[in-house]
């Protein structure tokens, strides 16, 4: 990827011309695909994390996943997963009849909390290992004779000049 004509305007940096092998649209699709795969692969742990903060019914979980991760998993994905987590003893449910519409509310069990803590520790170790081994936390480096410098962030790529 080659950046040209980088301009600094009122505290922000703008890259006015970008040449790259793949377009921004392909990169955005790739990022969305990766985010969806990771979210789907960790959906059970994401649900346990949500339930750690408060008991929730299925629809609350579905909307919170969509708001938090920008990925939609419908009832045909979430409810079977909740049933599976309940069979494993990680969550328990009970019917809430206090509202006009009865809802099955799920809450985290002690065993679910133990699994969540173990998984969090494992994921932190994996992330630290990836960061250390692959130098994912890149510092700005000089990429051209013009002195342009770049900083890579996990949320995206930001260009700036010095």
C-alpha positions, 0 to 999 in steps of 0.5 A: 500500500502506498500513501501519497499527498498526506495532509495535516488539517486541524488536528487530523491527518488525511490521506488524499490519494491511496494506491493499493492492490485491493480497494478499500471496499475489499479491505472493509469486507475482509475486516467484516468477514474476520470480525464475523468469524471471530464473533461466531467462534467466541459467541458462547463466551461472549454470551457468558460475558454478557450474563456476567454483568446481568441476567438477560433474556434471549432477545436482549442477548441478540440485540447486545451482540449486534450493537457490540460487534456489528454482527447479527446472529438470529434466534436460530443461532442464539437459542440453541447455544443458550440451551447448550450452555444450560445443559453444560451447567454454565447458565441457568434459566427461569421464566419471568412472568412479571411482564406482560410477555413471559420471558425465559431469563438466563443467568451465569452459574458458578461453573460458567464463571469459572469457564469464563475466567479460564477463557479470558486468561487463555485469550489474553495469553494468546493475544500477548503471544501474538503481539510479542511474536508477530510484533502486531503493536508496530511502532511508526516506521519510515517507509519511504525516502520522503519521510512519511511515517505510518502507525498501524492500529488494531482498529484500522490503519491511520496515516500521519506525517512528521 
